[in-house]
Amino acid sequence: MAVGLAARDHLSRLNALLVLAMLMTESTDEQQILRMGASAAPSFASCRLVGVRTVDGTTRQWTPGEKGDAQPPALDDVAIGGGSLELPGEEWGWAYALGSASASSGHMVVASARELENDEHFLLRVLSQQIGSAVRNSRLHQAERAAANELASVNQQLEHTVEALQQRIDIHHRLTRAAVSGEGMESLARAVHEVTGLPTIIEDRYGNLRAWAGPGQPAVYAKDPPARREQLLRRLLREGRPLRESGRVMVAASPRPDSVAVLALLDPDDHARDEDLAALEYGATILSMELARQRSVADTEVRIRRDLVEDLLSGASAETVLPRGEAFQRDLTAPHRVVVFEGRGRVRDDDQFFTSVRRAARDLNLGTLLVSRAGTVVLLTDRDINWDDLHAGVMRELAGGQCRIGVGGQTRGVEDFPNSHREALLALQLQRGNARSLNVTVFDQLGVYRLLAAAEDPREVERFVRDWLGTLLDYDEHRHAELVLTLHQYLECGGRYDETAASLSIHRSTLKYRLQRIREVSGLALGEPDVNFNLQLACRAWRTLQALRA
């Protein structure tokens, strides 16, 4: 009878163990499995749960039982499959493997006042194996869930990447159509505005507006000062990527060092997305292509124009130059003037000065026969204007700097261009020594200088200069003085001391001393009308001869 009761009790425990195993297998929470399984150990044997140590790779975690026991030091020496364990203060202890000996997830440690019976050993071993199986199943489930989440995340990222790639392809197609349309910078600005939704601006090297697409274009477009503009260009070229400044996102386009433009998005609220920046960068690539095309066309035109102007200034025959002039829609037999510009901007940049002169000439409809020549800019024009307006236009384009203009006489045929050029250069030379600060000198308005410059025999002019200024010239040469220049400025200023001293940048007393030396060296009485007239004429002849020899 006792045997039957023991058997029924054993079967009842096996049944309970089976139910517990099913519950643990259905759980995906590792801690719940451990609490559920390990806490049931005393129900299957006369023992108490000391704790459970789980192992996951190199990670080990100890979960104590109800008494909060610390992990037994001897547990590290127990085999993977489990075994007897000495526990401080306990008569008997055992570590059961969570799973099989070859696939253990840790150990369940129990203690008892006596050694357990075989059937109790069996039940606890089966319980620990079920706990281990449930733990591994939970970890596998978690790994699968993590893999599924990671796969979903990768798929989502891939979807976003494909979408972004498609957007960039669409951007490339739209901007490429703008590039091949042949409409230039305006078409490119419109295309970038359409794909970004932001106002788009194209500026040239000097900050001048070349194209605007989108709302908000101001009536007057403000430019940065030249020094600040140069700093910005250097930073954009150095970085080679879009930069944000003053409510704009900007990138530089530069196919060659002497050709630079800026493409910008007006974005004061920082709304530009990565796709917008990509559109800006690709737009800069297309802008570089457009700049290269324009520069190639311009270089060809400049070369043809330069050759024509050089031939005209060197006195080429009409048969050689007239057909080429027609290519520029210019009748070279009509009256023309040669205009020579000399100067520079605030930053020493010959290209900037040339560009400023070209734009000022364009605004006044003076034509395109314009070249750089020997440190000057030479313009051939068939129009007569107020030349001070031309000077003002150049200075406005330079935004600071210097400019002087010499205007030659009118031509009466192709053969007169060299002479008009010489007259323009002479006007510039005479302008340098003028007592008054002049910006424009027109040869036709030079008065007696025109007669002196046109003298067929310059030796007569030289003799006249020697007769009146010889002793002063010799004194200047031997003493390295400036008596002739002082006399010239004094007479040009009408004998006014203060104005003469200011033009020579000397003190009034120094001027008086020099004038006294002039009287002593020359033996002439300054102040007499005839003497002053001849001295002034001789000084002007001296200045003319200097200019002709320069």
Helices and strands as residue ranges (DSSP letters): H 2-26, H 30-38, H 41-44, E 48-56, E 59-64, G 73-77, E 82-84, E 92-99, E 104-112, H 118-180, H 185-196, E 200-204, E 209-213, H 226-239, E 243-245, E 248-256, E 259-266, H 274-313, H 318-327, E 337-345, H 350-363, E 370-373, E 376-381, H 387-398, E 401-407, G 414-416, H 417-432, E 440-442, G 443-445, H 448-453, H 458-479, H 483-492, H 497-504, H 508-522, H 529-549
